[in-house]
């Protein structure tokens, strides 16, 4: 079971990093400090709303690749893909909060997370760790 958690934690690390690097996730520095909570909420809402997300992704090759990556990870199951985006939006918000809304620090943290995804997952709030663990257990219990 620990392997599945590590694999799933690794997936979320790579997925959120990919989304951040394609500018789908991380609000740009043009926002004033007081506007960051609204920008983060707007980004989370976009990630959780399939139609809005598809509109944001459409035409951007890197974003389309990240979306395809999520689809593959979900095994083609649209409900699982939505769950991946939902958890990823929460991971994004937690990262922004823990890094004082500094998008450069978020990207640095994600780069470090690639080296140790389990440590990254363990640094997340307990509720997110539980959701990631539940996804990993669900994936592990399903037969290919």
Order of alpha helices (4+ residues) and beta strands (2+ residues): alpha-alpha-alpha-alpha-alpha-alpha-alpha-alpha
